[in-house]
Amino acid sequence: MKIVFTFLALILTVSTSATAQSKKSDRDTKVEQELRTLVRSWDEAYVKGDTATLDRLLADEFAFVGGPKKADYLASFKASQLIIQSALSSDIEVQVYGDSAVLTGVDTVIAKNKDQTLLTKWLYLDVWIKRGGRWQCVKTYSSPKQ
């Protein structure tokens, strides 16, 4: 009888643990989809020069590692001679840690500068946090993909 009780307790514990992991997994899957949508929104805003959308996506303290801060990044859209024709993120990986997430991917950008069309690929790593019910990017690192 003692063995049967122990066995039932073990099954209940495993079942409860699996259910908790499933709920966490479902939440992480929803968060991952939400973040992928935000990355698409960033790419679209980049092409359009939509600084209002970028302002919402980027936290006040946002900065590129070793590069511009948020205000400088947004101002660069007005000063740029490049016409961004497309920007598309691929190979996106998302790791969720509660109200924080790390995303990595490759951004392929096609731009036109006078008569020259440029195609560049950038490896990137973004750190996103959730504040006040919405996700914002706080830090990004990008490097040309060889």
Order of alpha helices (4+ residues) and beta strands (2+ residues): alpha-alpha-beta-alpha-beta-beta-beta-beta
